[in-house]
């Protein structure tokens, strides 16, 4: 088996296809209305009762075209093949219902939502009625090429949408991966800062213990060696993550640094910061996450909130959690928020620390980012 064919057959189904949306019910209604109008207005419609019954009767299969694409294709095209063969055997005219153009949604859904094996099997199922229709209703090479082109266009459109969606999912996964690396780097910087202090204290203790018994001296030597070794290993690890960029051993910004975000901005809105509650002795990862999420939310608000006058940042803490709300009073640019990956990064950071983060339009006006983080980092 060639590699291209194997890759097609091994292609999995897209995750979480929508079962039904309101547009599906609208589509069913349009099919029913269109079939009724065609029955009433077409004087040359062959076998009108059978045509309308078959067209409307198969329409509900559209409701399952995403979750069971192969089964729907097999049922719809299988029934039409059986009916056409029966009509040919009885020397009756074949069905020619324009409303059945909705069948083009089935090959589209097959490629868009089916696995590689389902797409290949469904294509084989579709070829039979397509060839039968060309043979029975032959009207020239031009019409045959046009019909094949329309069918292939449905396949191509489904593949294009699927590829675009897969590319976006890969970008989202890359953003999540980048956020994990960033969090690991920040944790490393903080730990490295403390380990460096341990090494300094161990060296000082070694110098002061010159006149003391040998046991404390040996212990200090062990501390120094282990601390230095740990620091060297962590430097090597983070150097790989940073693409050979040297590590910065300064502590990461946290809640105490939120005031950096306050004040007027060149973009227009002013940023107001309010901190309340118990925010002392936060774990470094939580402290840094509050600042980073607030920073990203403020940046998004300044960039995308049209006609905003203020961006309000509120942080509150209690004995179990820290809550953050960043809200603006502008007109949210929904398209800009959907196109970017900043929200994905904020949500991923909160989830990694055992918290939650949500972003969306505020009631009435503006855009809000709400995050809740535990005071303890999950093990």
TORNUSE-422189 format. One record per residue (C-alpha): residue in three letters; x, y, z. Coordinates in steps of 0.2 Angstrom, whole numbers, plus 5000, padded with zeros to 4 digits. Example, Ala and Ser with C-alpha at 12.3 -4.5 7.8 and 13.67 -1.06 7.14 Angstrom:
# residues 2
ALA506249785039/SER506849955036/
***
This chain:
# residues 379
UNK500050005000/UNK500750174995/UNK501150305008/UNK499850435002/UNK498450305002/UNK498950245019/UNK499050415026/UNK497250445019/UNK496550285027/UNK497450315044/UNK496650495045/UNK495550505061/UNK493950585062/UNK493950765068/UNK493550785087/UNK491850835094/UNK490850865078/UNK489250965082/UNK487750845083/UNK486450975078/UNK486251165076/UNK484751275073/UNK485351285055/UNK484951105052/UNK483151125057/UNK483051275045/UNK483751175031/UNK482451035034/UNK481051165033/UNK481851235017/UNK481951055009/UNK480051025013/UNK479551195007/UNK480551174991/UNK479951004988/UNK478151064990/UNK478351204978/UNK479251104965/UNK477750974966/UNK476551114963/UNK477451214950/UNK478351084939/UNK477151014926/UNK478450894920/UNK478950814936/UNK478950624934/UNK478150524947/UNK477750674958/UNK477150584973/UNK478550464974/UNK479750604971/UNK479150714985/UNK479050564997/UNK480750514994/UNK481550684994/UNK480650735010/UNK480850565018/UNK482750565016/UNK482950745022/UNK483050705041/UNK484650605037/UNK485450775036/UNK485350785055/UNK486650645057/UNK487750695043/UNK489150755055/UNK489050625068/UNK488750475056/UNK489350535039/UNK489650365031/UNK488050285037/UNK487050435031/UNK487850425014/UNK487550245013/UNK485750265018/UNK485350405006/UNK486250354991/UNK485850164994/UNK483950204994/UNK484050314978/UNK485050164969/UNK483750044974/UNK482250154969/UNK483150194952/UNK483450014949/UNK481649964953/UNK481050104941/UNK482150044927/UNK481549864930/UNK479749934928/UNK480150034913/UNK479650194923/UNK480450364921/UNK481850394933/UNK481650524947/UNK482150704943/UNK481850814958/UNK482850974958/UNK482650984977/UNK483750834979/UNK485250944976/UNK485350944995/UNK486150774993/UNK487750874989/UNK487950915008/UNK488250725011/UNK489850705002/UNK490450875009/UNK490050815027/UNK490850645023/UNK492550725019/UNK492350855032/UNK491850745047/UNK492250565042/UNK493850475045/UNK494950425030/UNK494250255029/UNK492450325030/UNK492850445016/UNK493550315004/UNK492050195008/UNK490850335006/UNK491650384989/UNK491350204983/UNK489550214988/UNK489250374979/UNK490050324963/UNK488750184960/UNK487250304959/UNK488250434950/UNK488750324936/UNK486950254935/UNK486250424934/UNK487450464920/UNK487050314910/UNK485150324912/UNK485050504910/UNK486350534897/UNK486250704890/UNK487950744883/UNK489750754887/UNK489550934894/UNK488250884906/UNK489150734912/UNK490750844915/UNK489750974924/UNK488850844935/UNK490550764940/UNK491350934943/UNK489950984955/UNK490150824964/UNK492050844965/UNK491751024971/UNK490750964986/UNK492250844990/UNK493550974988/UNK492551104999/UNK492450985013/UNK494250945012/UNK494751125012/UNK493651165027/UNK494351015036/UNK496151065032/UNK495851245038/UNK495151185054/UNK496551065057/UNK497751195054/UNK496951305067/UNK496851165080/UNK498751145077/UNK499051325080/UNK498051315096/UNK499051165102/UNK500651265098/UNK500051405109/UNK499651295123/UNK501351215121/UNK502151385121/UNK501251435137/UNK501851275146/UNK503651315141/UNK503451495147/UNK502751435164/UNK504151305166/UNK505351445162/UNK504651565175/UNK504651425188/UNK506451385184/UNK506951565185/UNK506151575202/UNK506851415209/UNK508551455202/UNK508551625211/UNK508251535227/UNK509551395224/UNK510851525220/UNK510451605237/UNK510751435245/UNK512351415236/UNK512951585243/UNK512451545260/UNK513251375260/UNK514851455254/UNK514751585268/UNK514351445281/UNK515851345275/UNK517051495278/UNK516351525295/UNK516451345300/UNK518351345299/UNK518551335318/UNK517051225321/UNK516951035322/UNK517050945305/UNK515250885304/UNK514451055301/UNK515851085288/UNK515450925279/UNK513650965279/UNK513951135272/UNK515051055258/UNK513650935254/UNK512451075253/UNK513551175242/UNK513951035230/UNK512150985228/UNK511451165226/UNK512851195213/UNK512451035204/UNK510551075204/UNK510851245198/UNK511951185184/UNK510651055178/UNK509251175178/UNK510251305168/UNK510651175155/UNK508751125154/UNK508151305153/UNK509451345140/UNK508751215129/UNK506951285131/UNK507551465128/UNK508551405112/UNK510251445121/UNK509651615128/UNK510451645145/UNK509251635160/UNK508651785170/UNK508751745188/UNK507651895194/UNK506051855202/UNK504551855191/UNK503251995192/UNK501751965203/UNK500252045211/UNK501352175219/UNK501852235202/UNK500152255195/UNK500352445197/UNK501452445182/UNK499952415172/UNK498952565179/UNK498852735171/UNK498452815155/UNK498952725139/UNK499452785122/UNK497952695115/UNK496752805125/UNK495952705139/UNK496652725156/UNK497052575166/UNK496452565184/UNK497052435196/UNK496252375213/UNK496952245225/UNK495952185240/UNK495852035252/UNK497251915258/UNK498551915244/UNK500051885256/UNK501251725254/UNK500551675237/UNK501451535228/UNK502651605215/UNK501751515201/UNK500051585206/UNK500751755209/UNK501551765192/UNK500051695184/UNK498951835191/UNK500151965184/UNK500351875167/UNK498451845164/UNK498052025169/UNK499452095158/UNK498751995143/UNK496952045146/UNK497452235148/UNK498452215131/UNK496952145122/UNK495852275129/UNK496952415124/UNK497152335107/UNK495352285103/UNK494152385113/UNK493452515102/UNK492952685110/UNK493452625128/UNK493852745141/UNK494452635156/UNK495152465158/UNK494752405176/UNK495852275184/UNK495252195201/UNK496152065211/UNK495451995227/UNK496051855238/UNK495451745252/UNK496051595261/UNK495651475247/UNK495851565230/UNK496351725221/UNK495051805208/UNK495551915194/UNK494352025184/UNK494852135169/UNK493452235162/UNK493352375149/UNK491952485144/UNK492252485125/UNK491452405110/UNK492152225109/UNK492952175092/UNK492351995092/UNK493251955076/UNK494852005083/UNK494651905099/UNK494251755089/UNK495751775077/UNK497051785091/UNK497751655103/UNK498051765118/UNK496451705126/UNK496951525123/UNK498551555132/UNK497751635147/UNK496551485149/UNK497951365147/UNK498951445160/UNK497451445172/UNK497051265169/UNK498851215172/UNK498751285189/UNK497151205194/UNK496051365190/UNK494851435177/UNK494851575165/UNK493451645155/UNK493351785142/UNK491851855133/UNK490752005131/UNK490152095147/UNK488252115150/UNK487752285142/UNK489452335136/UNK491352295135/UNK492352135137/UNK492852045152/UNK494151915157/UNK493851825173/UNK495051705181/UNK495051605197/UNK496651525204/UNK496951415219/UNK498151475233/UNK499051315232/UNK499851245216/UNK499151065213/UNK500450925215/
***
